[in-house]
Amino acid sequence: MKVTQLKEILASNEGMKFLLPDGSSVPSHFHITEFGKIDKDFIDCGGKIRKSSVASLQLWQSVDYHHRLSSSKMLSIITLSQDKLGVDGELEIEVEYQGTTIEKYGLDFDGKDLKLTVLQTDCLALDSCGIPGAKIVEKVAATTSQCCTPGGGCC
């Protein structure tokens, strides 16, 4: 989800709830401890220089059980971040939440609740990373999905 999408959702929905991937709720007394932009400069395993940027939304809970953050307050935090830090509205949002360690999630909206979604890593340089069979694995996966259907003749 992009920053502009979240702002639209917050502007038209009061009392938002965050759901973890397992369906449980982030406790309603959560705080937003930070909202900002994270820039990452790196080299992939194929030697290509890359850059990426995300908007980071960090959720935290404490013993302040009476705390409730309204949608309008969340919206004002995001707007302030855009005004003061120049956070681009087209950036994808990455949510940080304290689990066993700091866990990172994507963000989605199901029409009622904000859902933290599982993120996956992937090789960015399959064509040049040097892992024998990386291209073969990719081709087998594509071929398997095409032929292993009822009547596909692969089984």
LOMI-185603 format. One line per field, with one value per residue (C-alpha): x, z, y; residue in one letter. Coordinates in steps of 0.001 Angstrom, whole numbers. Layout:
u	[X | ...]
w	[Z | ...]
v	[Y | ...]
aa	[a | ...]
END
This chain:
u	[0 | 1213 | 1210 | -1527 | -3751 | -3328 | -4146 | -7363 | -8358 | -7632 | -9571 | -12710 | -12533 | -12477 | -11209 | -8915 | -7713 | -4437 | -4507 | -1447 | -1029 | -2405 | -5646 | -5008 | -5234 | -2490 | -3700 | -5846 | -3516 | -694 | 1378 | 2954 | 6511 | 7724 | 6679 | 9326 | 11347 | 14044 | 16501 | 18591 | 21628 | 23035 | 24713 | 22893 | 24619 | 25160 | 27145 | 24467 | 24111 | 20524 | 18490 | 15150 | 12989 | 10006 | 7821 | 8299 | 5431 | 6475 | 3791 | 4519 | 2515 | 3227 | 1464 | -558 | -3762 | -5988 | -4152 | -6161 | -4859 | -7616 | -7497 | -7379 | -4340 | -2595 | -3373 | -1886 | 1326 | 1694 | 918 | 3470 | 6055 | 5355 | 5586 | 8740 | 10627 | 9389 | 8001 | 6691 | 3025 | 3844 | 6219 | 5174 | 4625 | 6627 | 5308 | 7618 | 6064 | 7636 | 7154 | 9907 | 12175 | 11372 | 9205 | 8549 | 5318 | 3581 | 215 | -3154 | -6778 | -9666 | -12405 | -12658 | -9244 | -5614 | -3807 | -105 | 1070 | 4051 | 7060 | 9379 | 12976 | 14022 | 17182 | 17346 | 19985 | 18848 | 20411 | 23878 | 24112 | 26166 | 23910 | 23935 | 20428 | 18797 | 17501 | 16545 | 14537 | 12759 | 11999 | 10829 | 8488 | 6993 | 6718 | 5257 | 2570 | 1666 | 1624 | 584 | -3076 | -5826 | -5286 | -1893 | -72 | 2743 | 1586]
w	[0 | -834 | 1575 | -411 | -205 | 3571 | 3946 | 1944 | 4094 | 7352 | 6172 | 5542 | 8342 | 12045 | 14582 | 12373 | 13521 | 12460 | 11913 | 11965 | 9243 | 11594 | 11952 | 15502 | 16229 | 17155 | 20604 | 20359 | 22717 | 20130 | 19478 | 16253 | 17398 | 14016 | 10451 | 7950 | 4918 | 4716 | 1822 | 1046 | -1253 | -1913 | -4357 | -5324 | -5647 | -9358 | -8612 | -9706 | -7610 | -6501 | -4504 | -2813 | -593 | 1594 | 4006 | 7418 | 9895 | 13294 | 15655 | 19339 | 22367 | 26000 | 29328 | 28518 | 28055 | 27905 | 24918 | 21677 | 18474 | 16255 | 12484 | 12324 | 14654 | 12533 | 9458 | 11083 | 11953 | 8341 | 6952 | 9301 | 8158 | 4545 | 5264 | 7426 | 5927 | 2339 | 2472 | -1023 | -1156 | -3785 | -1530 | -462 | 3279 | 5318 | 8834 | 11726 | 14706 | 17759 | 17746 | 18780 | 17137 | 15062 | 12312 | 8995 | 7037 | 4013 | 4449 | 2850 | 3461 | 3343 | 3320 | 7118 | 8718 | 7905 | 7430 | 7995 | 5165 | 5001 | 3048 | 1128 | 3 | -3514 | -5590 | -7678 | -10062 | -11051 | -14479 | -13084 | -9433 | -10060 | -8300 | -10503 | -11513 | -10503 | -14039 | -14193 | -10968 | -12340 | -15636 | -13869 | -11673 | -14727 | -16639 | -13672 | -13161 | -16846 | -17229 | -13828 | -14190 | -14578 | -18039 | -18388 | -18931 | -16403 | -13781]
v	[0 | 3471 | 6430 | 8219 | 5119 | 4898 | 8595 | 8135 | 5148 | 6993 | 10065 | 8005 | 5395 | 6138 | 3612 | 1562 | -1840 | -3498 | -7270 | -9512 | -12163 | -14837 | -12836 | -11615 | -7888 | -5499 | -4379 | -1248 | 659 | 703 | 3803 | 4975 | 5501 | 6676 | 7340 | 8261 | 7325 | 4664 | 4802 | 1754 | 1717 | -1751 | -4106 | -7289 | -10660 | -10012 | -6849 | -4367 | -1194 | -646 | 1853 | 1461 | 3636 | 2805 | 4702 | 3127 | 2936 | 1608 | 290 | -292 | -1275 | -608 | -843 | 2288 | 262 | 3354 | 4829 | 4923 | 6456 | 7822 | 7624 | 11420 | 11503 | 8847 | 10927 | 14040 | 12138 | 10982 | 14447 | 16044 | 13495 | 14384 | 18118 | 18022 | 15069 | 15101 | 11545 | 10823 | 9783 | 7142 | 5201 | 1715 | 1371 | -1100 | -1705 | -2543 | -4304 | -5913 | -9678 | -12078 | -9506 | -6435 | -7860 | -6143 | -6370 | -4964 | -3255 | -3973 | -2956 | -5423 | -2778 | -2821 | -3387 | -2678 | -5969 | -6553 | -8809 | -11151 | -9909 | -12234 | -11908 | -12792 | -12878 | -9701 | -11054 | -14547 | -14077 | -13325 | -14349 | -17465 | -19943 | -23046 | -23926 | -20623 | -20186 | -23856 | -23604 | -20539 | -22347 | -25527 | -23498 | -21787 | -25073 | -26926 | -24318 | -24605 | -28395 | -29710 | -29093 | -31657 | -33122 | -31404 | -34692 | -34177 | -36675]
aa	[m | k | v | t | q | l | k | e | i | l | a | s | n | e | g | m | k | f | l | l | p | d | g | s | s | v | p | s | h | f | h | i | t | e | f | g | k | i | d | k | d | f | i | d | c | g | g | k | i | r | k | s | s | v | a | s | l | q | l | w | q | s | v | d | y | h | h | r | l | s | s | s | k | m | l | s | i | i | t | l | s | q | d | k | l | g | v | d | g | e | l | e | i | e | v | e | y | q | g | t | t | i | e | k | y | g | l | d | f | d | g | k | d | l | k | l | t | v | l | q | t | d | c | l | a | l | d | s | c | g | i | p | g | a | k | i | v | e | k | v | a | a | t | t | s | q | c | c | t | p | g | g | g | c | c]
END
